[in-house]
Amino acid sequence: MEVGPYAGRPFPPVAVPPARPGPWPVVAAVLLGCWTVAVAVPGELVGWLADQVRLATGLDRVVWLWPVVAAVTVLLAGVPALLLALLPRSGAVRATGRAWLAGLLALGALTGLRALPPVHHEAYLAALAATAALLAVVLPRLVRGPAPAPATGPAGPVPAAPPAVTWLAVAAGLATLLPWAWFGALGGLLETVLAAAAAAAVGVLAGALLGARFWAHLAGGPPHRPARLVLVGGLVAGVALLLLAAGTGQSGAQLPALLTLPPLGFALAALQAPALRAGGPAGTAPVRWLVGLAAFGPLAFADPEEVTLLLATTRDVPFWVAVAAAAGLAVAALLAVAYGVLLARPRGRAPSRPVAAATAGVLLAGAALVHLGPGQPGLHGERLLVVLREQADLGGVPAGGAGQAGRDARAREVYRRLVATAERTQAGLRRDLSRLGLDPTPYYLVNAIEVDGGPAVRAWLSRRPEVDRVLLSQRLRPLPAGAPTSRGDQPAPSGPAWNVSLLRADRVWSQLGVTGAGIVVGSSDSGVDGRHPALADGFRGGDDSWYDPWDHTRAPTDQGGHGTHTTGSAVGRDGIGVAPGASWVGCVNLDRNLGSPARYLDCLQFMLAPFPAGGDPFTDGRPERAPQVLTNSWGCPPIEGCDPAALRPAADALDAAGIFVVAAAGNTGPYCRSIEDPPATYPDVFTVGATDRDRQVADFSSRGPVPGVAKPDVVAPGVGVLSAMPGGGYATLDGTSMAAPQVAGVVALMWSANPALIGDLERTRRILRDTAVPAGATYASRDPADACGSDVNITGAGLVDAYAAVRAAR
């Protein structure tokens, strides 16, 4: 035993400094933050791209896609976040883990709501508002950590949120709304109200995740260092806001939020500085206001269905959403710097309450003026198409004799029956709709009425005894500036285009002396450039040869170029059209490459009974002026509002009137059963697939089988087809859209060669099929299931032969 001066006596107490946490928890938090961002952001992008690829290829939407994306994200990032919330000794690191864990749980719950169909946007927003509000109550209880020491200042407890700081948060939120007020557009009234409710609930949820406990732990004990809190707390809050943004909005709407919400974490951290100087954090009010207002922008001013790759090829909604998101990112960065300098520097202090409130008021007025000025004011919600139970009985329509006179007699009788049925069955419903201010627009080709209204109106209409069903009639939101007109960069061909020669149409002109004279082809598409040199002389003219239900233009025009190209392939001069001697009339049913059931009906009604500009389709229709042949390079998928039977009465009526209807099969091959959107699926519509120069069916060409009918009927050239574009130029395009008008041109040649065949639809179809030449089928793979049952479901009767068809018609 050692003997010394303290033998037999206790050791005196020794002051031991408190243990300081090592650097590894902080390193782990940094790595986890990077990992969380690396998991969440690609997951959102991959999920959206998967949605878009399936949409573009015509495949059904996968309901389980987003729940799976959410589950994978929560699993990969949630486990390390849970460990970070439990294991480190540092209260700040554990608070970081709890915030991120709560954000991941919120992401999982909110992302699962995307299983709701995008067309039911109001239902989604209501579910988002309810779920976010519930999570704001539940999550703090699930991940609650130990309470920090009570915050006290020189004069006692610190107030929850200094009023000036709250007003600064409101001002910051309004600043983030400015780009959306300029570049975006609101939906319907109910949609806008629900978006506001959802944004408010998301703000409350953000306040629950980034509440007083969170900021108190991040700030640590006195002496507080606001500058460090802005940097560290801003990064931690930014990751939490990124997780919240990832779950906010339908597929597509969350993408701009991923850019604009995370940088606001630095502004939120700076807003805590004034209260920290008094002894504690500023509470949840600034978080709720700033995040709620920032979330309102993408939720209210962008329709997620329009944030699509289908519109990304031009300066359309995706472009302007990207502009608004980039501007929002810049605003958020400026706010972070400005609030950091104003509030977090050593001598910084918040402005007085009146100054902060006045700043918020100025920004509110500025947002309103921007929206009413350069913005797109008003409400632009979807419409409803109310389809009535009773449709016109067109049985026993008299043949009226052969040729044009017989066709005209049939068209007049069909028009009379359709209008009489609509007038008789719609009267009471139209009166009720007008009384409610729902702006009804009646149709007769399909006995239907288009009206304003959301889910409540839809439910009311669905219960009415005269109503069969109610469809959505989609409406695109306006743009701050129109997209540039599509133009061609190629010269006119020096002779017949290769596709015209492949069909042997040039031999019809030279050897049979038939060019389509006396026949009128109707084009329903994006429009037609009536001044193009290949098309100007073919326009029929008069006051009933052009109709634009979108923009009400008075002369043929085209911005997208699709309609000019397709019309040129049917009747264009200079070697691009199959029937260059035929005339054409036009109607605009596509606006920015999208349509709706009502706009498709507008043009089909015009084709059955053209009417003068400003006329009433019910009373001013002229069925004897109907074009003999219609070319339709469009389809109406569910995302635009159609169901499989939506346009069936219209196709039946045009058939009964003796009008030959040609439609593109679609570009969703090589999948079997990909001909699925009306009107290509209907038996009385002649459906056309696409081939290349070697007579091989293009991979993109949609194919059958279609229940109850063989589709496609035939194929025609659709790869690298040269035709007209707005402005006088030419371009080569691919698609069954390019193939269909060439078949319409062949019909024009046949009927021009033998006018007695006009209106004889069955014989015309039979000749086209019987004279077609073999085409090569292509398959998705060597799997027998990809053979679509038979080559006839890929090639139809084969490649159209104009020369043989005209000879047989004669």
Residue pairs with C-beta under 8 A, 6 or more apart in sequence:
19 89
21 88
21 89
21 90
21 93
25 84
25 87
25 88
25 89
25 90
25 93
26 90
26 93
28 84
28 88
28 93
29 84
29 93
29 96
29 97
29 236
32 77
32 80
32 81
32 84
32 97
32 100
33 96
33 100
33 235
33 236
33 239
35 76
35 77
35 80
36 77
36 81
36 100
36 104
36 239
36 242
36 243
37 239
37 242
39 73
39 76
39 77
40 73
40 77
40 107
40 242
40 243
40 246
41 242
41 246
41 258
43 69
43 72
43 73
43 246
44 69
44 246
44 254
44 255
44 258
45 255
46 69
47 65
47 66
47 69
47 251
48 251
48 252
48 254
48 255
50 62
50 65
51 61
51 65
51 251
51 252
52 308
52 309
52 310
54 60
54 61
54 62
55 61
55 308
55 309
55 310
55 639
56 309
56 310
56 668
57 668
57 671
57 674
58 637
58 666
58 667
58 668
58 671
58 674
58 676
58 677
58 702
59 668
59 671
61 117
63 115
64 115
65 114
66 111
66 112
66 114
66 115
66 251
67 111
67 112
67 115
69 111
70 107
70 108
70 109
70 111
70 112
70 247
71 108
73 104
73 107
73 108
73 111
73 246
74 104
74 105
74 107
74 108
77 100
77 104
78 101
78 104
78 105
81 97
81 100
81 101
81 104
82 97
82 101
83 97
84 93
84 94
84 96
84 97
84 100
84 101
85 94
85 97
85 98
85 101
85 143
85 145
86 94
86 97
88 94
88 97
91 145
91 146
91 148
91 217
91 220
92 217
92 218
92 220
92 232
94 145
94 217
95 145
95 213
95 214
95 217
95 218
96 218
96 236
98 143
98 144
98 145
98 214
99 209
99 210
99 214
99 236
99 237
99 240
100 236
100 239
100 240
100 243
101 143
102 139
102 140
102 142
102 143
102 208
102 209
102 240
103 209
103 239
103 240
103 241
103 242
103 243
103 244
104 243
105 135
105 139
105 142
105 143
106 132
106 135
106 139
106 205
106 209
106 243
106 244
106 247
107 243
107 244
107 246
107 247
108 247
109 131
109 135
109 247
110 128
110 131
110 132
110 135
110 247
110 248
111 246
111 247
113 124
113 127
113 128
113 131
114 124
114 250
114 251
116 123
116 124
116 127
116 250
118 124
118 250
118 251
118 304
118 305
118 639
119 305
119 472
119 474
119 638
119 639
119 641
120 455
121 187
121 191
121 250
121 303
121 304
121 305
122 188
122 190
122 191
122 194
122 454
122 455
123 455
124 250
125 191
125 194
125 195
125 197
125 198
125 299
126 194
126 197
126 198
128 198
128 201
128 202
128 248
128 249
129 194
129 197
129 198
129 200
129 201
130 201
131 201
132 198
132 201
132 202
132 204
132 205
133 201
133 204
133 205
135 205
135 208
136 201
136 204
136 205
136 207
136 208
137 208
139 205
139 208
139 209
140 208
140 209
140 211
144 213
145 213
145 217
147 213
148 213
148 216
148 217
149 216
149 221
150 157
150 280
151 157
151 158
151 212
151 216
151 279
151 280
151 281
152 158
152 279
152 280
153 278
153 279
153 280
154 278
154 279
157 280
158 275
158 278
158 279
158 280
158 281
159 275
159 283
160 212
160 282
160 283
160 284
160 285
161 275
161 282
161 283
161 284
161 285
161 286
162 274
162 275
162 278
162 282
162 350
163 353
163 356
164 274
164 350
164 351
164 352
164 353
164 355
164 356
165 271
165 274
165 275
165 282
165 286
165 350
165 356
166 285
166 286
166 289
167 353
167 356
167 357
167 359
167 360
168 271
168 286
168 339
168 350
168 351
168 356
168 359
168 360
169 268
169 271
169 285
169 286
169 287
169 289
169 290
170 289
170 290
170 293
170 360
171 356
171 359
171 360
171 363
172 264
172 267
172 290
172 293
172 335
172 339
173 289
173 290
173 291
173 292
173 293
173 294
174 293
174 360
174 363
174 364
174 366
174 367
175 331
175 335
175 363
176 260
176 264
176 290
176 293
176 294
176 297
176 328
176 331
176 332
176 335
177 293
177 294
177 296
177 297
177 367
178 327
178 331
178 363
178 366
178 367
178 370
179 297
179 323
179 324
179 325
179 327
179 328
179 331
180 296
180 297
180 298
180 300
180 301
180 302
180 324
180 328
181 301
181 367
181 368
181 370
181 371
181 375
182 324
182 370
182 371
182 374
182 375
182 480
183 301
183 320
183 321
183 323
183 324
183 327
183 375
183 480
184 297
184 300
184 301
184 302
184 320
184 321
184 324
184 375
184 376
184 477
185 301
185 375
185 376
185 378
185 380
185 477
185 478
185 479
186 192
186 300
186 301
186 376
186 378
186 379
186 380
186 477
187 195
187 300
187 303
187 379
187 380
187 381
187 382
187 477
188 379
188 380
188 381
188 382
188 452
188 454
189 379
189 381
189 454
190 381
190 454
190 455
190 456
191 300
191 381
191 454
192 300
192 379
195 296
195 299
195 300
196 296
196 300
198 248
198 295
198 299
199 292
199 293
199 295
199 296
199 299
199 300
200 288
200 292
202 244
202 248
202 291
202 292
202 295
203 287
203 288
203 289
203 290
203 291
203 292
203 293
203 295
204 288
204 292
205 244
206 240
206 241
206 244
206 287
206 288
206 291
206 292
207 284
207 285
207 287
207 288
207 291
208 284
209 240
209 244
210 237
210 240
210 241
210 268
210 284
210 287
211 283
211 284
211 287
212 280
212 281
212 283
212 284
214 237
215 229
215 233
215 269
215 272
215 281
215 282
216 280
216 281
218 229
218 232
218 233
218 236
218 269
219 229
219 233
219 272
219 276
219 281
222 279
224 276
224 277
226 270
226 272
226 273
226 276
226 277
226 343
226 344
226 345
226 348
227 340
227 344
227 345
227 346
229 269
229 272
229 273
229 276
229 344
230 266
230 269
230 270
230 273
230 336
230 340
230 344
231 266
231 269
233 265
233 268
233 269
233 272
234 265
234 266
234 267
234 268
234 269
234 270
234 336
235 265
235 266
236 265
237 265
237 266
237 268
237 269
238 262
238 263
238 264
238 265
238 266
239 262
239 265
240 265
241 261
241 262
241 264
241 265
241 291
242 258
242 261
242 262
244 261
244 291
245 254
245 257
245 258
245 260
245 261
245 262
245 295
246 254
246 257
246 258
247 254
248 254
248 257
248 295
248 298
248 299
249 257
249 298
249 299
249 304
250 304
250 305
251 304
252 302
252 304
252 305
252 307
252 308
253 298
253 299
253 302
253 304
253 307
254 298
255 307
255 321
255 325
256 297
256 298
256 302
256 321
256 322
256 324
256 325
256 328
257 294
257 295
257 298
259 325
259 326
259 328
259 329
260 294
260 297
260 298
260 325
260 328
260 329
260 331
260 332
261 291
261 294
261 295
261 332
263 329
263 332
263 333
263 335
263 336
264 290
264 291
264 294
264 332
264 335
264 336
266 336
266 339
266 340
267 290
267 332
267 335
267 336
267 339
267 340
268 286
268 287
268 290
268 291
269 344
270 336
270 339
270 340
270 342
270 343
270 344
271 282
271 286
271 290
271 339
271 343
272 281
272 282
273 343
273 344
273 348
274 282
274 343
274 349
274 350
275 281
275 282
275 283
276 282
277 349
294 328
294 332
297 324
297 328
298 321
298 324
298 325
301 324
302 317
302 321
302 324
303 317
303 477
305 474
305 639
306 316
306 317
306 318
306 476
306 477
307 317
307 318
307 321
308 317
308 318
309 318
310 593
310 594
311 317
311 318
311 592
311 593
311 594
312 318
312 319
314 483
314 484
314 486
314 560
314 592
314 593
315 479
315 481
315 483
315 484
316 479
316 483
316 592
317 476
317 477
317 479
320 479
320 480
341 348
342 348
342 350
342 351
343 349
343 350
350 356
351 359
371 377
374 480
375 480
376 477
376 478
376 479
376 480
380 475
380 477
380 478
381 452
381 454
381 475
382 472
382 473
382 474
382 475
382 641
383 450
383 451
383 452
383 453
383 472
383 473
383 475
383 596
383 598
384 450
384 451
384 452
384 453
384 457
384 458
384 461
384 470
384 471
384 472
384 473
385 448
385 449
385 450
385 470
385 471
385 472
385 473
385 596
385 597
385 598
385 641
385 646
386 429
386 448
386 449
386 450
386 451
386 461
386 467
386 470
387 446
387 447
387 448
387 467
387 468
387 469
387 470
387 471
387 646
388 425
388 426
388 429
388 447
388 448
388 449
388 466
388 467
388 468
389 465
389 466
389 467
389 468
390 421
390 425
390 447
390 466
391 421
391 446
391 447
391 649
392 417
392 418
392 420
392 421
392 422
392 444
392 447
392 649
392 653
393 417
393 421
394 414
394 417
394 418
394 652
394 653
394 656
397 410
397 413
397 414
397 417
397 656
397 657
398 409
398 410
398 413
399 406
399 410
400 406
400 407
400 408
400 409
400 410
400 413
401 409
402 756
402 757
402 758
402 759
402 760
403 755
403 756
403 757
403 758
403 759
404 628
404 755
404 758
404 759
406 658
406 758
406 759
407 628
407 657
407 658
407 659
407 758
407 759
408 623
408 624
408 626
410 656
410 657
410 658
410 759
411 608
411 609
411 623
411 624
411 626
411 657
411 658
411 659
412 623
412 624
414 608
414 623
414 653
414 656
414 657
415 608
415 609
415 621
415 623
415 657
418 444
418 445
418 447
418 608
418 653
419 444
419 618
419 621
421 444
421 447
422 442
422 443
422 444
422 447
422 618
423 618
425 447
425 466
426 442
426 447
426 449
428 466
429 440
429 449
429 464
429 466
429 467
430 440
430 442
430 449
433 439
433 440
433 449
433 451
434 440
437 452
438 451
438 452
438 453
438 457
439 451
439 452
440 449
440 450
440 451
441 449
441 450
441 451
441 598
442 448
442 449
442 618
443 449
443 450
443 598
443 601
443 605
444 605
444 617
444 618
445 601
445 604
445 605
445 608
445 649
445 650
445 653
446 601
446 646
446 647
446 649
446 650
447 649
448 597
448 601
450 473
450 598
451 457
451 461
453 461
458 470
461 467
461 470
462 469
462 470
469 643
471 597
471 641
471 642
471 643
471 646
472 641
473 596
473 597
473 598
473 641
474 594
474 596
474 639
474 640
474 641
475 596
476 591
476 592
476 594
482 559
483 559
483 592
485 558
485 559
485 561
485 726
485 727
486 559
486 560
486 561
486 562
486 725
486 726
487 561
487 725
487 726
487 727
487 729
487 731
488 561
488 724
488 725
488 727
488 729
488 730
488 731
489 729
489 731
490 722
490 729
490 730
490 731
490 732
491 729
491 730
492 533
492 534
492 574
492 575
492 576
492 730
493 574
493 575
493 576
493 722
493 730
494 575
495 575
496 505
496 506
496 575
497 575
497 576
497 721
497 722
497 723
498 693
498 717
498 720
498 722
499 569
499 716
499 717
499 721
499 722
499 738
499 742
500 506
500 575
500 576
500 577
500 578
500 742
502 693
502 695
502 717
502 799
503 578
503 716
503 717
503 742
503 746
503 799
503 800
503 801
503 802
503 803
504 801
504 802
504 803
504 804
505 578
505 579
505 742
505 745
505 746
505 749
505 802
505 803
506 575
507 802
507 803
508 514
508 515
508 749
508 753
508 802
508 803
508 806
509 515
509 580
511 803
512 753
512 803
512 806
512 807
512 810
514 581
514 749
514 752
514 753
514 806
515 579
515 580
515 581
515 582
515 749
515 752
516 571
516 578
516 579
516 580
516 581
516 582
516 745
516 748
516 749
516 752
517 581
517 582
517 752
518 582
518 751
518 752
518 755
519 579
519 582
519 583
519 628
519 629
519 748
519 751
519 752
519 758
520 540
520 582
520 583
520 584
520 585
520 627
520 628
520 629
521 567
521 570
521 571
521 579
521 582
521 583
521 584
521 585
521 627
521 628
521 629
521 630
521 631
521 741
521 744
521 745
521 748
522 584
522 585
522 586
522 587
522 607
522 626
522 627
522 629
522 630
522 631
523 563
523 566
523 567
523 570
523 584
523 585
523 586
523 587
523 630
523 631
523 741
524 586
524 587
524 589
524 600
524 603
524 604
524 607
524 630
524 631
524 632
524 634
525 562
525 563
525 566
525 567
525 586
525 587
525 588
525 589
525 590
525 631
525 632
525 633
525 634
526 558
526 559
526 560
526 561
526 562
526 563
526 564
526 588
526 590
526 591
526 593
527 548
527 553
527 556
527 557
527 558
527 559
527 560
527 563
527 564
527 586
527 588
528 535
528 539
528 556
528 557
528 558
528 563
528 564
528 567
528 584
528 586
529 535
529 556
529 557
529 558
529 564
529 724
529 725
529 726
529 727
529 728
530 536
530 539
530 546
530 555
530 556
530 557
530 586
531 556
531 728
532 564
532 568
532 724
532 725
532 726
532 727
532 728
533 573
533 574
533 728
534 568
534 572
534 573
534 574
534 576
534 577
534 724
535 564
535 567
535 568
535 571
535 572
535 573
535 584
535 724
537 573
538 571
538 572
538 573
538 580
538 582
538 583
538 584
539 545
539 556
539 583
539 584
539 585
540 583
540 584
540 585
542 625
543 612
543 613
544 585
544 610
544 611
544 612
544 615
544 622
544 625
545 585
545 586
545 610
546 553
546 554
546 555
546 556
546 585
546 586
546 587
546 613
547 586
547 587
547 588
547 602
547 603
547 606
547 610
547 611
547 613
548 557
548 587
548 588
549 587
549 588
549 589
549 599
549 602
549 603
550 588
550 591
550 599
551 588
551 591
553 588
554 613
556 586
557 726
558 564
558 726
559 726
560 590
560 592
560 593
561 725
561 726
561 731
562 590
562 593
562 633
562 737
563 586
563 588
563 590
564 723
564 724
564 725
564 726
565 721
565 723
565 724
565 725
565 731
565 733
565 737
565 738
566 631
566 633
566 723
566 737
566 738
566 740
566 741
567 584
567 586
567 631
567 724
567 741
568 576
568 577
568 723
568 724
569 576
569 577
569 578
569 721
569 723
569 738
569 741
569 742
569 745
570 577
570 578
570 579
570 582
570 584
570 631
570 741
570 742
570 744
570 745
570 748
571 577
571 578
571 579
571 580
571 582
571 583
571 584
571 745
571 748
572 580
572 723
572 724
573 580
574 580
576 722
576 723
576 724
576 730
577 723
577 745
578 741
578 742
578 744
578 745
578 746
578 748
578 749
578 802
579 745
579 746
579 748
579 749
579 752
581 752
582 745
582 748
582 752
584 627
585 607
585 610
585 627
587 602
587 603
587 606
587 607
588 603
589 595
589 599
589 600
589 602
589 603
589 634
590 599
590 634
591 599
594 640
595 634
595 636
595 640
596 636
596 640
596 641
597 636
597 640
597 641
597 642
597 646
597 647
600 634
600 636
600 642
600 647
601 647
601 650
604 630
604 647
604 650
604 654
605 617
605 621
606 617
607 626
607 627
607 630
607 654
607 659
608 621
608 623
608 626
608 653
608 654
608 657
608 659
609 617
609 621
609 622
609 623
609 625
609 626
610 621
610 622
610 625
610 626
611 617
611 620
611 621
611 622
612 620
615 621
623 657
626 657
626 659
627 659
628 659
628 660
628 748
628 751
628 758
628 759
629 659
629 660
629 662
629 744
629 747
629 748
629 751
630 654
630 659
630 660
630 661
630 662
630 744
631 662
631 740
631 741
631 743
631 744
632 661
632 662
632 663
632 664
632 679
632 685
632 740
633 663
633 664
633 735
633 736
633 737
633 738
633 740
633 741
634 663
634 664
634 737
635 663
635 664
635 666
635 677
635 678
635 679
635 680
636 642
636 646
636 647
636 677
636 678
636 679
637 676
637 677
642 677
642 678
644 676
644 678
644 681
645 678
646 678
647 678
647 679
647 682
648 678
648 682
650 679
651 661
651 678
651 679
651 682
651 684
651 685
652 684
654 661
654 684
655 661
655 684
655 761
658 758
658 759
658 760
658 761
660 686
660 744
660 747
660 761
660 764
661 679
661 684
661 685
661 686
662 685
662 686
662 688
662 740
662 741
662 743
662 744
662 747
663 679
663 680
663 685
663 686
663 687
663 688
663 740
664 680
664 687
664 688
664 735
664 736
664 737
664 739
664 740
665 675
665 680
665 687
665 688
665 689
665 690
665 701
665 702
665 703
665 711
665 712
665 736
665 739
665 740
666 674
666 675
666 676
666 677
666 680
666 702
666 736
667 690
667 700
667 701
667 702
667 735
667 736
667 737
668 674
668 676
668 700
668 702
669 697
669 698
669 699
669 700
669 701
669 702
669 703
669 780
670 699
670 700
670 701
670 703
670 778
670 779
670 780
670 786
671 702
671 703
671 780
672 703
672 704
672 705
672 780
672 785
672 786
672 787
672 788
672 789
672 793
673 703
673 704
673 705
673 706
673 788
674 702
674 703
675 681
675 687
675 702
675 703
675 704
675 706
675 711
675 712
676 702
676 706
679 685
680 687
680 702
680 711
680 712
681 687
681 706
681 709
681 711
682 709
683 708
683 709
684 761
686 713
686 714
686 743
686 765
686 768
687 711
687 712
687 713
687 796
688 712
688 713
688 714
688 715
688 716
688 736
688 739
688 740
688 742
688 743
688 796
688 800
689 697
689 698
689 701
689 702
689 703
689 712
689 714
689 715
689 716
689 718
689 736
689 739
689 794
689 795
689 796
690 697
690 698
690 700
690 701
690 715
690 716
690 717
690 718
690 719
690 734
690 735
690 736
690 738
690 739
691 697
691 698
691 701
691 715
691 716
691 717
691 718
691 719
691 739
691 775
691 776
691 799
692 698
692 717
692 718
692 719
692 720
693 717
693 719
693 720
694 776
695 773
695 774
695 775
695 776
695 799
696 775
696 776
696 778
697 703
697 715
697 775
697 776
697 777
697 778
697 794
697 795
698 718
698 719
698 734
698 736
698 778
699 778
700 734
700 735
700 736
701 712
701 715
701 718
701 736
701 739
701 794
702 712
702 736
703 711
703 712
703 788
703 793
703 794
704 710
704 711
704 712
704 788
704 789
704 792
704 793
704 794
705 711
705 788
705 789
705 790
705 793
710 792
710 793
710 796
711 793
711 796
712 795
712 796
713 765
713 768
713 769
713 796
713 797
714 743
714 768
714 769
714 772
714 796
714 797
714 798
714 799
714 800
715 739
715 775
715 795
715 796
715 798
715 799
715 800
716 739
716 740
716 742
716 743
716 799
716 800
717 738
717 739
717 742
718 734
718 735
718 736
718 737
718 738
718 739
719 734
720 732
720 734
721 732
721 733
721 734
721 738
721 739
721 742
722 730
722 731
722 732
723 730
723 731
723 732
723 733
723 738
724 730
725 731
742 800
743 768
743 800
745 802
746 768
746 800
746 802
746 805
746 806
747 764
747 768
749 802
749 805
749 806
750 757
750 764
750 767
750 805
750 806
750 809
751 757
751 758
751 764
751 809
753 806
753 809
753 810
754 809
754 810
757 763
757 764
757 809
764 809
767 805
767 808
767 809
768 797
768 800
768 805
769 796
769 797
770 797
770 808
771 800
771 801
771 804
771 805
771 808
772 796
772 797
772 798
772 799
772 800
772 801
773 798
773 799
773 801
773 804
774 795
774 798
774 799
775 795
775 798
775 799
776 795
777 787
777 791
777 794
777 795
778 794
779 786
779 787
779 788
779 794
780 786
788 794
